[in-house]
């Protein structure tokens, strides 16, 4: 059993603005001569926030336990001579708080003076420059000169630590706020970071020289208020005032974390998380944060035609005419279309309309197998509750999934639920390090029945089922039949949740795409961002068209390649695991002759003499909303469990296995990322042969 935190020792996680609890008692306080009423459970800092008073801080963070060790947030209470730390001190009735008194200002200047005494003068070469809390607060609260006269020998120097290929350290700049330590222990669930020594000799480190092995490790960069922890791939690349910021959505998993894409000119320089309390709070997985360097690697820049063992560039007109000729001369039962992990709602919709116009079957979903599920059930396979409601569950069963690698931000929510609530968690499938304690019931379908009494007695039961369990596993039909028998519904609660592996699966299912392998009788195969299939599935002699943005598996086996736009280069709709429709926005233009995916298919329809009634994206989205109201931008539609009979569901004892073996190499973007390749070498045993040749 892994070492975990003692939950009884953890204080309640705080929020800058207190949560409004019904019938919560209010107390009257006076802040800088202004009277107001605040919840009695507030701290002084929270009360000041309600009053619109900004309290400087370094160690305090809304989502971490209170440390109270930087002393920058000192305030004066009831005129007392001893100042108190506002982040840790509870509010009291009739309390008089002064945040701008002479004593408070002098204390803040003293704290800044001590912090800067040993801080190196690295601002011109520090990657935190322009975004540094220490810089900002030194300007606001610091003195114009220092009283300390320290020679070079006496100034503190700390050896830099090796935290891995993602986090660059410069420990001379560390101010001992311990935000990184608390994040690793409380949120990420990897108690590898800690402190050694005391006072001036205190150091942050990993005790025995280990790297930070967590899919959320990059968040310590955002938490660090100084330049002690910075992004190693982004080191000395750009300054924040040189960047253009674009709000977008992460598509590296099905969570749909809100992100900010920072670009300079034609290149994406970095990706940062954006606050969204309902989805990702303010965290982001390492794959979504650091794999953006692949957007400059192995890109498809122009249409390519394979002749023998070589590919030659051709014009868009020639490429589309070739596809149209092949498509129209192929019998409809010989046409197969596969939708991959980065396909957006618009491109899938237009592809479905093209297939309907020629009488072909609906598109297939990449890396799945045929099921006996009716279409009504397939359209509802997603979360039955919102992502934030996961924290309300009191009994959780994980079936054939590993949220730590499949949805790292969701795993942080599950850990928070385990820390806060009296929740029972059980796992059916592979044993994994999920950063929280759980009961392992077994590996096959029979093990699910062991947890049925717990689920039935719970007020808010939650069952998380892996995508491959329902869409690929040999026992998929019997598993769904068993899950339908579980009593997971309560008033205002539906505890059945499928955990999708990709950003496109939920939208594809809602649009009518079906699971299934490529039929062996196919003569024409269209791969729409599909790279996860096995090349052996491609029928011999079939004409294969690949539309995507990287030269990966699909492009290697295609007869014709059509370059598309990546998610940072197009404005497109994606549906996350809870049925929430969100929009990526173009931060940079597509490289070379690459085009937006839906416009390529729309142009192909013209070459097939098929007229689709939309010429721009606005008209296309209007049509999508008319036919599929649940796919309206900003709308959230949780899934349900249709009460339909699944015939032919014969159970067997085939064990459930985790879908992702290497978190850092799961798709065409991450597989082309030098940073993700380094992470795979550092964190994922065994080392694969193809990575050894990099």
C-alpha positions as CSV (number, residue, x, y, z in Angstrom):
1,X,0.0,0.0,0.0
2,X,1.4,3.4,-1.0
3,X,2.1,6.1,1.6
4,X,-0.7,8.6,1.8
5,X,-1.6,11.6,3.9
6,X,-3.4,11.2,7.2
7,X,-6.8,12.8,6.3
8,X,-7.4,13.8,9.9
9,X,-4.3,16.1,9.8
10,X,-5.5,18.0,6.8
11,X,-7.2,21.4,7.4
12,X,-10.2,22.3,5.4
13,X,-9.3,23.6,2.0
14,X,-10.1,27.2,1.8
15,X,-11.5,29.5,-0.9
16,X,-10.7,33.1,-1.4
17,X,-14.4,33.9,-1.4
18,X,-16.3,31.8,1.2
19,X,-18.9,29.5,-0.2
20,X,-22.4,30.6,0.6
21,X,-23.8,28.0,2.9
22,X,-27.6,28.2,3.5
23,X,-28.4,29.7,7.0
24,X,-24.8,30.3,7.7
25,X,-24.3,32.6,10.6
26,X,-22.9,36.1,9.8
27,X,-20.7,38.2,12.0
28,X,-20.1,41.9,11.9
29,X,-16.5,43.1,11.4
30,X,-14.8,46.4,10.5
31,X,-12.1,46.4,7.9
32,X,-10.2,49.7,7.4
33,X,-13.1,51.6,9.0
34,X,-15.7,49.8,6.7
35,X,-18.3,47.7,8.4
36,X,-19.6,44.5,6.8
37,X,-21.0,41.1,7.6
38,X,-19.1,38.0,6.7
39,X,-19.6,34.2,7.3
40,X,-18.3,33.2,10.7
41,X,-16.3,30.4,9.1
42,X,-14.2,32.9,7.2
43,X,-10.6,33.8,7.7
44,X,-9.4,37.4,7.9
45,X,-8.0,37.2,4.4
46,X,-11.3,35.9,3.1
47,X,-13.2,38.7,4.9
48,X,-10.8,41.2,3.4
49,X,-11.4,39.8,-0.1
50,X,-15.2,40.3,0.4
51,X,-14.5,43.9,1.3
52,X,-12.4,44.4,-1.8
53,X,-9.1,44.7,0.1
54,X,-6.2,43.0,-1.5
55,X,-3.8,41.3,1.0
56,X,-0.3,40.5,-0.3
57,X,0.7,36.8,0.1
58,X,3.3,34.3,-1.1
59,X,2.5,31.0,0.7
60,X,-1.2,31.2,0.7
61,X,-3.2,29.6,-2.2
62,X,-6.9,29.0,-2.3
63,X,-6.7,25.3,-3.1
64,X,-4.0,24.3,-0.7
65,X,-3.8,23.9,3.0
66,X,-2.8,27.0,5.0
67,X,0.9,27.2,5.8
68,X,1.2,30.7,7.2
69,X,5.0,30.8,6.8
70,X,5.7,33.8,4.5
71,X,4.2,36.4,6.9
72,X,3.5,38.7,4.1
73,X,-0.2,38.8,4.9
74,X,0.2,40.3,8.4
75,X,-2.6,42.6,9.5
76,X,-3.4,44.5,12.7
77,X,-6.4,43.3,14.7
78,X,-8.2,45.4,17.4
79,X,-5.3,47.7,17.5
80,X,-3.0,45.1,19.1
81,X,0.7,45.4,19.0
82,X,1.2,41.8,17.7
83,X,0.3,41.4,14.0
84,X,-1.5,38.2,12.9
85,X,-1.3,36.2,9.7
86,X,-4.6,36.9,7.9
87,X,-4.5,33.7,5.9
88,X,-4.7,31.5,9.1
89,X,-6.5,33.7,11.6
90,X,-10.3,33.1,11.9
91,X,-12.7,36.0,11.9
92,X,-14.4,37.0,15.1
93,X,-17.4,39.1,16.0
94,X,-16.9,42.9,16.2
95,X,-13.3,42.4,15.0
96,X,-11.5,45.6,13.9
97,X,-9.0,44.9,11.1
98,X,-6.4,47.3,9.8
99,X,-4.5,46.5,6.6
100,X,-2.9,49.9,5.9
101,X,-1.6,50.9,9.3
102,X,1.9,52.1,9.9
103,X,2.8,48.9,11.7
104,X,1.4,46.7,8.9
105,X,3.3,48.6,6.2
106,X,6.5,48.4,8.2
107,X,6.1,44.7,8.7
108,X,5.5,44.1,5.0
109,X,8.7,46.1,4.2
110,X,10.6,44.0,6.7
111,X,9.4,40.7,5.2
112,X,10.3,41.9,1.7
113,X,13.7,43.0,3.0
114,X,14.4,39.6,4.4
115,X,13.2,37.8,1.2
116,X,15.3,40.0,-1.0
117,X,18.4,39.7,1.2
118,X,19.4,36.4,-0.2
119,X,17.5,36.5,-3.5
120,X,19.8,36.6,-6.5
121,X,19.6,39.5,-9.0
122,X,18.5,37.2,-11.8
123,X,15.5,39.2,-13.1
124,X,17.0,40.0,-16.5
125,X,17.6,36.3,-17.2
126,X,14.8,34.7,-15.2
127,X,11.9,33.1,-17.1
128,X,9.5,34.3,-14.4
129,X,10.3,37.9,-15.3
130,X,7.1,39.9,-16.0
131,X,5.0,37.3,-14.2
132,X,6.8,37.2,-10.9
133,X,4.8,37.9,-7.7
134,X,8.1,38.8,-5.9
135,X,8.8,41.5,-8.5
136,X,5.2,42.9,-8.2
137,X,5.2,42.9,-4.4
138,X,8.7,44.3,-4.2
139,X,7.5,47.3,-6.2
140,X,4.4,47.7,-4.1
141,X,5.6,47.0,-0.6
142,X,9.4,46.9,-0.7
143,X,11.9,49.6,0.3
144,X,14.1,51.5,-2.2
145,X,17.3,50.1,-0.6
146,X,18.5,47.4,1.6
147,X,20.2,47.7,5.0
148,X,22.0,44.4,4.6
149,X,25.6,44.4,3.6
150,X,26.3,40.8,2.5
151,X,29.4,39.8,0.7
152,X,29.4,37.1,-2.0
153,X,30.7,34.4,0.4
154,X,28.0,34.9,2.9
155,X,25.0,34.9,0.5
156,X,23.0,31.7,0.6
157,X,23.6,29.4,-2.3
158,X,21.6,26.2,-2.9
159,X,22.3,23.4,-5.4
160,X,19.7,23.0,-8.1
161,X,17.6,19.9,-8.0
162,X,16.7,17.5,-10.8
163,X,12.9,17.4,-11.0
164,X,12.8,15.8,-14.4
165,X,12.4,16.9,-18.0
166,X,9.5,19.2,-17.4
167,X,10.4,21.4,-14.3
168,X,13.6,23.5,-14.3
169,X,14.9,24.5,-10.9
170,X,16.9,27.4,-9.7
171,X,16.8,26.9,-6.0
172,X,18.7,30.1,-5.2
173,X,15.5,31.9,-5.9
174,X,13.3,29.8,-3.6
175,X,11.6,31.8,-0.9
176,X,10.3,28.6,1.0
177,X,6.6,29.3,0.5
178,X,6.1,25.4,0.2
179,X,3.3,25.7,-2.4
180,X,5.0,23.0,-4.5
181,X,5.3,20.7,-1.5
182,X,1.7,21.1,-0.5
183,X,0.5,20.7,-4.1
184,X,2.4,17.5,-4.5
185,X,1.1,16.0,-1.3
186,X,-2.5,17.3,-1.3
187,X,-3.6,17.6,-5.0
188,X,-1.2,15.5,-7.1
189,X,-0.9,12.7,-4.4
190,X,2.8,12.1,-4.9
191,X,4.5,12.8,-1.6
192,X,7.9,13.1,-3.1
193,X,8.5,16.8,-2.4
194,X,9.4,18.0,1.0
195,X,11.7,20.2,3.1
196,X,14.9,19.5,4.9
197,X,16.8,21.7,7.3
198,X,15.6,24.7,9.2
199,X,15.7,28.5,8.9
200,X,18.4,29.7,6.4
201,X,19.5,26.1,5.8
202,X,16.0,24.9,4.7
203,X,15.8,23.4,1.2
204,X,13.0,22.1,-1.0
205,X,13.8,18.7,-2.6
206,X,12.8,15.1,-3.2
207,X,14.8,13.7,-0.3
208,X,16.6,10.9,-2.3
209,X,17.0,12.7,-5.7
210,X,13.9,11.3,-7.3
211,X,12.1,13.2,-10.1
212,X,8.5,14.3,-9.8
213,X,6.6,11.5,-11.4
214,X,3.1,12.8,-11.8
215,X,0.9,13.8,-14.8
216,X,0.1,17.0,-13.0
217,X,3.7,18.0,-12.1
218,X,3.7,21.1,-14.4
219,X,1.3,22.8,-12.1
220,X,4.0,23.5,-9.6
221,X,5.4,26.0,-12.2
222,X,2.2,28.0,-12.1
223,X,2.1,27.8,-8.3
224,X,5.7,29.0,-7.7
225,X,5.5,32.7,-6.9
226,X,9.1,33.3,-8.0
227,X,11.5,31.8,-10.6
228,X,12.6,28.8,-8.6
229,X,10.5,26.4,-10.6
230,X,10.0,27.2,-14.3
231,X,9.2,25.3,-17.5
232,X,12.3,23.4,-18.8
233,X,11.0,23.2,-22.4
234,X,10.1,26.9,-22.4
235,X,13.4,28.0,-20.9
236,X,14.7,31.2,-22.5
237,X,12.1,31.0,-25.4
238,X,10.0,34.1,-25.0
239,X,8.9,36.9,-22.6
240,X,5.3,37.2,-21.6
241,X,4.9,40.7,-23.1
242,X,5.8,39.3,-26.5
243,X,3.0,36.8,-26.5
244,X,-0.5,36.9,-27.8
245,X,-3.1,35.1,-25.6
246,X,-5.9,33.0,-27.0
247,X,-8.5,31.3,-24.8
248,X,-9.1,27.7,-25.9
249,X,-9.8,24.2,-24.8
250,X,-7.4,21.3,-24.3
251,X,-8.2,18.2,-26.5
252,X,-5.4,15.9,-25.3
253,X,-8.0,14.0,-23.2
254,X,-11.8,14.1,-22.7
255,X,-11.8,16.5,-19.7
256,X,-11.9,19.5,-21.9
257,X,-9.7,21.6,-19.6
258,X,-9.8,25.3,-20.3
259,X,-6.5,26.6,-21.5
260,X,-4.7,29.8,-22.7
261,X,-2.6,29.4,-25.8
262,X,0.3,31.8,-25.9
263,X,1.7,32.4,-29.4
264,X,4.3,34.6,-31.1
265,X,3.9,35.2,-34.8
266,X,3.1,31.8,-36.4
267,X,4.2,29.6,-33.5
268,X,2.6,28.4,-30.3
269,X,5.1,29.1,-27.6
270,X,3.3,27.6,-24.6
271,X,0.0,26.5,-23.1
272,X,-1.3,27.4,-19.7
273,X,-4.4,26.4,-17.7
274,X,-7.3,28.8,-17.5
275,X,-9.6,28.9,-14.5
276,X,-12.9,27.0,-14.8
277,X,-14.4,25.8,-11.5
278,X,-16.8,23.4,-13.2
279,X,-14.1,21.5,-15.2
280,X,-10.4,21.7,-14.4
281,X,-10.4,24.3,-11.6
282,X,-7.0,25.8,-12.4
283,X,-5.0,22.6,-13.1
284,X,-3.8,21.1,-16.4
285,X,-2.3,17.7,-17.3
286,X,1.4,17.6,-18.4
287,X,0.5,16.2,-21.8
288,X,-1.9,19.2,-22.6
289,X,0.7,21.7,-21.2
290,X,4.0,20.5,-22.7
291,X,3.1,18.6,-26.0
292,X,2.6,21.8,-27.9
293,X,6.2,21.6,-29.2
294,X,4.9,18.8,-31.5
295,X,2.9,21.4,-33.4
296,X,6.2,22.3,-35.1
297,X,7.2,18.7,-35.8
298,X,6.3,16.3,-38.6
299,X,3.5,18.5,-39.9
300,X,1.6,17.7,-43.1
301,X,2.0,20.9,-45.2
302,X,0.4,20.0,-48.6
303,X,-1.6,17.3,-50.2
304,X,0.5,14.2,-51.0
305,X,-0.1,11.2,-53.3
306,X,1.6,7.9,-52.8
307,X,3.1,6.4,-55.9
308,X,4.8,3.1,-55.1
309,X,7.1,3.7,-52.0
310,X,7.3,7.5,-52.4
311,X,4.9,10.4,-51.9
312,X,4.7,13.3,-54.3
313,X,3.0,16.7,-53.7
314,X,-0.1,17.5,-55.7
315,X,-2.6,20.4,-55.8
316,X,-5.7,20.6,-53.7
317,X,-7.9,20.4,-56.9
318,X,-6.1,17.2,-58.1
319,X,-6.3,15.6,-54.7
320,X,-10.0,16.3,-54.1
321,X,-10.8,15.2,-57.7
322,X,-8.9,11.9,-57.1
323,X,-10.8,11.3,-53.8
324,X,-14.2,12.1,-55.4
325,X,-13.5,9.8,-58.3
326,X,-12.6,6.9,-56.0
327,X,-15.6,7.6,-53.8
328,X,-18.2,7.7,-56.5
329,X,-16.9,4.6,-58.3
330,X,-16.9,2.5,-55.1
331,X,-20.1,0.7,-54.1
332,X,-21.6,2.1,-51.0
333,X,-21.1,-1.0,-48.9
334,X,-17.4,-0.8,-49.7
335,X,-17.0,2.7,-48.2
336,X,-15.7,3.0,-44.6
337,X,-14.9,6.2,-42.7
338,X,-13.0,6.2,-39.4
339,X,-13.2,9.2,-37.0
340,X,-10.1,9.8,-34.9
341,X,-9.3,11.3,-31.5
342,X,-8.9,15.0,-32.7
343,X,-11.9,15.2,-35.0
344,X,-14.2,18.1,-34.1
345,X,-18.0,18.2,-34.1
346,X,-18.2,20.2,-37.4
347,X,-16.0,17.9,-39.4
348,X,-17.8,14.8,-38.1
349,X,-21.2,16.3,-38.9
350,X,-20.2,17.3,-42.4
351,X,-18.7,13.8,-43.0
352,X,-21.9,12.2,-41.8
353,X,-23.9,14.3,-44.2
354,X,-21.6,13.4,-47.1
355,X,-22.0,9.7,-46.3
356,X,-25.8,10.0,-46.0
357,X,-25.9,11.8,-49.4
358,X,-24.1,8.8,-51.2
359,X,-26.0,6.2,-49.1
360,X,-23.0,4.9,-47.1
361,X,-23.0,3.8,-43.5
362,X,-22.3,6.0,-40.6
363,X,-18.7,6.7,-39.7
364,X,-16.8,4.3,-37.3
365,X,-15.0,5.4,-34.2
366,X,-11.2,4.7,-34.2
367,X,-9.9,1.9,-32.1
368,X,-13.2,0.3,-31.2
369,X,-15.2,-2.9,-31.9
370,X,-18.7,-3.7,-32.9
371,X,-21.3,-3.8,-30.1
372,X,-24.9,-4.9,-29.7
373,X,-25.8,-1.6,-28.2
374,X,-28.8,0.2,-29.8
375,X,-28.2,3.7,-31.2
376,X,-30.2,5.3,-28.4
377,X,-27.8,3.9,-25.8
378,X,-24.7,4.8,-27.8
379,X,-25.7,8.4,-27.9
380,X,-25.9,8.5,-24.1
381,X,-22.5,7.1,-23.3
382,X,-20.9,9.8,-21.3
383,X,-20.9,11.2,-17.7
384,X,-24.3,11.1,-16.0
385,X,-23.2,13.9,-13.6
386,X,-21.1,16.9,-14.0
387,X,-17.3,16.8,-13.4
388,X,-17.7,19.0,-10.3
389,X,-20.5,16.7,-8.9
390,X,-18.0,13.9,-8.7
391,X,-17.0,15.5,-5.4
392,X,-20.4,14.7,-4.0
393,X,-20.2,11.0,-4.5
394,X,-20.2,8.7,-1.4
395,X,-19.5,5.4,-3.2
396,X,-17.3,5.1,-6.3
397,X,-16.6,2.1,-8.4
398,X,-13.9,2.2,-11.2
399,X,-14.3,-0.4,-13.9
400,X,-11.4,-1.0,-16.3
401,X,-10.1,2.5,-16.2
402,X,-7.2,4.5,-14.7
403,X,-8.2,8.1,-14.3
404,X,-4.6,9.1,-13.4
405,X,-3.5,8.5,-17.0
406,X,-6.8,8.8,-18.9
407,X,-7.9,12.0,-17.2
408,X,-5.4,13.4,-14.7
409,X,-7.4,16.4,-13.7
410,X,-10.4,14.2,-13.0
411,X,-8.2,12.0,-10.8
412,X,-7.3,15.1,-8.8
413,X,-11.1,15.6,-8.2
414,X,-11.4,12.0,-7.1
415,X,-8.5,12.4,-4.7
416,X,-10.1,15.6,-3.3
417,X,-13.3,13.6,-2.8
418,X,-11.4,10.9,-0.9
419,X,-9.7,13.4,1.3
420,X,-12.8,15.4,2.1
421,X,-15.6,12.9,2.3
422,X,-16.3,9.6,3.9
423,X,-16.3,7.8,0.5
424,X,-15.7,4.1,-0.3
425,X,-13.7,3.5,-3.5
426,X,-13.3,0.2,-5.3
427,X,-11.6,-0.9,-8.5
428,X,-12.3,-3.7,-10.9
429,X,-9.4,-4.2,-13.3
430,X,-5.7,-3.6,-13.1
431,X,-4.1,-2.5,-9.9
432,X,-2.8,1.1,-10.3
433,X,-1.4,3.9,-8.3
434,X,-4.4,6.2,-8.2
435,X,-3.1,8.6,-5.5
436,X,-5.9,7.4,-3.1
437,X,-6.7,4.3,-1.2
438,X,-9.2,1.8,-2.8
439,X,-10.4,-1.7,-2.5
440,X,-9.4,-4.0,-5.3
441,X,-12.3,-6.4,-6.0
442,X,-10.9,-8.3,-8.9
443,X,-10.2,-8.0,-12.6
444,X,-13.3,-9.4,-14.4
445,X,-17.1,-8.9,-14.6
446,X,-17.9,-11.1,-11.6
447,X,-16.0,-8.7,-9.3
448,X,-18.5,-5.9,-10.0
449,X,-21.2,-7.8,-8.1
450,X,-19.1,-7.6,-4.9
451,X,-19.7,-3.9,-4.7
452,X,-23.4,-3.9,-5.5
453,X,-24.6,-3.7,-1.8
454,X,-22.4,-0.6,-1.3
455,X,-23.7,1.1,-4.4
456,X,-27.4,0.3,-3.5
457,X,-27.0,1.7,0.0
458,X,-25.2,4.9,-1.1
459,X,-27.0,8.2,-1.5
460,X,-24.9,9.2,-4.5
461,X,-23.3,6.2,-6.1
462,X,-20.9,6.7,-8.9
463,X,-19.6,4.1,-11.4
464,X,-16.8,5.1,-13.8
465,X,-16.4,2.7,-16.7
466,X,-13.5,2.9,-19.1
467,X,-14.3,3.5,-22.8
468,X,-12.6,0.3,-23.9
469,X,-14.7,-1.7,-21.5
470,X,-17.8,-0.7,-23.3
471,X,-16.6,-0.2,-26.9
472,X,-13.7,-2.6,-27.3
473,X,-13.5,-5.3,-24.6
474,X,-14.6,-8.9,-25.5
475,X,-17.0,-8.7,-22.6
476,X,-18.5,-5.3,-23.5
477,X,-22.1,-6.4,-24.2
478,X,-22.4,-8.4,-20.9
479,X,-20.7,-5.6,-19.0
480,X,-23.3,-3.1,-20.2
481,X,-26.1,-5.5,-19.4
482,X,-24.7,-5.9,-15.8
483,X,-24.3,-2.1,-15.4
484,X,-27.9,-1.5,-16.5
485,X,-29.1,-3.7,-13.6
486,X,-27.3,-1.5,-11.0
487,X,-29.5,1.0,-9.2
488,X,-27.5,4.1,-9.8
489,X,-30.3,6.6,-10.1
490,X,-31.4,8.9,-7.3
491,X,-33.4,12.1,-7.4
492,X,-31.3,14.6,-9.4
493,X,-28.5,12.0,-9.7
494,X,-27.4,9.6,-12.4
495,X,-24.3,7.7,-11.2
496,X,-23.4,5.9,-14.5
497,X,-20.4,7.5,-16.2
498,X,-18.3,6.3,-19.2
499,X,-14.8,7.7,-19.1
500,X,-13.9,8.6,-22.7
501,X,-10.3,8.3,-23.8
502,X,-10.4,11.1,-26.4
503,X,-11.8,14.5,-27.0
504,X,-13.9,13.4,-30.0
505,X,-15.7,10.3,-28.7
506,X,-18.5,12.0,-26.9
507,X,-19.4,14.2,-29.8
508,X,-19.0,11.4,-32.3
509,X,-21.4,9.2,-30.4
510,X,-24.0,12.0,-30.1
511,X,-23.8,12.6,-33.9
512,X,-24.5,8.9,-34.6
513,X,-21.1,7.4,-35.2
514,X,-20.8,3.8,-34.2
515,X,-18.1,1.6,-32.7
516,X,-16.6,-0.9,-35.0
517,X,-13.5,-2.2,-36.8
518,X,-12.8,-1.5,-40.5
519,X,-14.7,-4.2,-42.5
520,X,-12.4,-6.5,-44.5
521,X,-14.6,-5.9,-47.6
522,X,-13.9,-2.1,-47.7
523,X,-12.5,-0.8,-51.0
524,X,-12.4,2.9,-49.9
525,X,-11.3,4.0,-46.4
526,X,-11.3,7.6,-45.2
527,X,-9.3,8.3,-42.1
528,X,-10.5,11.5,-40.4
529,X,-7.7,12.2,-37.8
530,X,-7.5,8.5,-37.2
531,X,-4.1,7.2,-36.0
532,X,-5.0,4.7,-33.3
533,X,-6.1,1.8,-35.5
534,X,-4.0,-1.3,-36.2
535,X,-2.5,-1.1,-39.7
536,X,-3.4,-4.8,-40.1
537,X,-7.1,-3.7,-40.1
538,X,-6.7,-1.9,-43.5
539,X,-8.0,-4.2,-46.2
540,X,-5.6,-5.2,-48.9
541,X,-6.1,-3.3,-52.1
542,X,-8.3,-0.6,-50.5
543,X,-7.8,3.1,-51.4
544,X,-6.9,4.9,-48.2
545,X,-7.3,8.6,-47.6
546,X,-5.9,10.3,-44.5
547,X,-6.9,13.7,-43.4
548,X,-5.0,15.0,-40.4
549,X,-2.2,17.3,-39.3
550,X,0.8,15.0,-38.4
551,X,2.7,12.4,-40.3
552,X,1.8,9.5,-38.0
553,X,0.3,6.0,-38.4
554,X,-2.6,7.1,-40.7
555,X,-0.4,9.1,-43.1
556,X,2.2,6.2,-43.3
557,X,-0.5,3.8,-44.7
558,X,-2.5,6.3,-46.8
559,X,-2.6,6.5,-50.6
560,X,-3.6,10.1,-50.5
561,X,-2.9,12.6,-47.7
562,X,-4.9,15.8,-47.0
563,X,-3.3,18.2,-44.5
564,X,-5.7,19.5,-41.9
565,X,-5.4,22.0,-39.0
566,X,-4.5,21.2,-35.4
567,X,-6.6,22.3,-32.5
568,X,-4.6,25.5,-31.9
569,X,-5.1,26.5,-35.6
570,X,-8.9,26.3,-35.9
571,X,-12.1,27.4,-34.2
572,X,-14.1,24.2,-33.6
573,X,-16.5,22.5,-31.2
574,X,-15.6,19.7,-28.9
575,X,-17.8,17.8,-26.4
576,X,-16.1,16.8,-23.2
577,X,-16.9,13.8,-21.0
578,X,-19.9,15.4,-19.2
579,X,-21.6,16.5,-22.5
580,X,-20.4,20.1,-22.3
581,X,-20.0,21.7,-25.7
582,X,-16.9,24.0,-25.8
583,X,-14.9,25.8,-28.5
584,X,-11.3,25.8,-29.4
585,X,-10.1,29.0,-31.0
586,X,-7.4,29.6,-33.6
587,X,-4.3,31.0,-32.0
588,X,-2.1,30.7,-35.1
589,X,-2.9,29.9,-38.8
590,X,-2.4,26.4,-40.2
591,X,1.0,25.9,-41.7
592,X,1.6,25.5,-45.4
593,X,-1.5,24.6,-47.4
594,X,-3.3,22.9,-44.5
595,X,-7.0,23.7,-44.2
596,X,-9.8,23.5,-41.7
597,X,-11.1,19.9,-41.5
598,X,-14.8,20.7,-42.1
599,X,-14.0,22.9,-45.1
600,X,-12.0,20.1,-46.7
601,X,-14.9,17.7,-46.5
602,X,-17.3,20.5,-47.7
603,X,-15.1,21.0,-50.8
604,X,-14.9,17.2,-51.4
605,X,-18.7,17.2,-51.5
606,X,-18.6,19.8,-54.3
607,X,-16.3,17.6,-56.3
608,X,-18.8,14.7,-55.8
609,X,-21.5,16.9,-57.2
610,X,-23.2,17.1,-53.8
611,X,-24.5,20.4,-52.5
612,X,-24.3,20.8,-48.7
613,X,-26.4,23.8,-47.5
614,X,-23.7,25.7,-45.6
615,X,-20.9,27.8,-46.9
616,X,-19.4,29.2,-43.7
617,X,-19.0,28.0,-40.1
618,X,-21.9,30.1,-38.8
619,X,-24.4,28.5,-41.1
620,X,-22.9,25.0,-40.4
621,X,-23.3,25.5,-36.6
622,X,-26.9,26.7,-37.1
623,X,-27.6,23.4,-39.0
624,X,-25.9,21.4,-36.3
625,X,-28.1,23.1,-33.6
626,X,-31.3,22.4,-35.6
627,X,-30.6,18.7,-35.9
628,X,-28.8,18.2,-32.6
629,X,-29.8,20.8,-30.0
630,X,-27.6,19.2,-27.4
631,X,-24.5,20.3,-29.5
632,X,-25.2,24.0,-29.0
633,X,-22.1,25.9,-27.8
634,X,-22.1,26.3,-24.1
635,X,-24.8,23.7,-23.4
636,X,-24.2,20.7,-21.1
637,X,-26.3,17.5,-21.6
638,X,-25.4,14.7,-19.1
639,X,-26.0,11.1,-20.3
640,X,-28.6,8.7,-19.2
641,X,-29.0,4.9,-19.2
642,X,-31.7,3.9,-21.6
643,X,-33.7,0.9,-20.4
644,X,-33.1,-1.3,-23.5
645,X,-32.5,-5.0,-23.8
646,X,-29.0,-6.0,-25.0
647,X,-29.4,-9.4,-26.6
648,X,-26.6,-11.9,-27.0
649,X,-24.8,-10.6,-23.9
650,X,-22.8,-13.7,-22.9
651,X,-20.5,-13.1,-20.0
652,X,-17.0,-14.4,-19.8
653,X,-14.0,-14.1,-17.5
654,X,-11.7,-12.0,-19.7
655,X,-10.0,-9.5,-17.4
656,X,-10.3,-5.7,-17.8
657,X,-7.1,-3.9,-18.6
658,X,-6.1,-0.3,-18.4
659,X,-6.2,1.3,-21.9
660,X,-3.1,3.6,-21.6
661,X,0.3,2.0,-21.1
662,X,2.3,5.1,-21.6
663,X,0.6,8.4,-20.6
664,X,3.1,10.5,-22.5
665,X,2.7,8.8,-25.9
666,X,-0.9,8.3,-26.7
667,X,-1.7,10.2,-29.9
668,X,-0.1,11.7,-33.0
669,X,0.7,15.0,-31.2
670,X,2.4,13.5,-28.2
671,X,4.2,10.9,-30.2
672,X,5.8,13.7,-32.2
673,X,6.7,15.8,-29.2
674,X,10.4,15.7,-28.2
675,X,9.4,16.7,-24.6
676,X,6.9,13.9,-24.3
677,X,9.6,11.4,-25.7
678,X,11.9,12.6,-22.9
679,X,9.2,12.1,-20.3
680,X,8.4,8.6,-21.6
681,X,12.1,7.7,-21.3
682,X,12.3,9.1,-17.8
683,X,9.0,7.8,-16.3
684,X,7.6,4.9,-18.3
685,X,9.3,1.5,-18.1
686,X,10.3,-0.4,-20.1
687,X,12.0,1.9,-22.6
688,X,10.6,1.2,-26.0
689,X,12.9,0.4,-28.8
690,X,11.9,3.2,-31.1
691,X,12.5,5.8,-28.4
692,X,16.0,4.5,-27.9
693,X,16.8,5.6,-31.4
694,X,15.7,9.2,-30.8
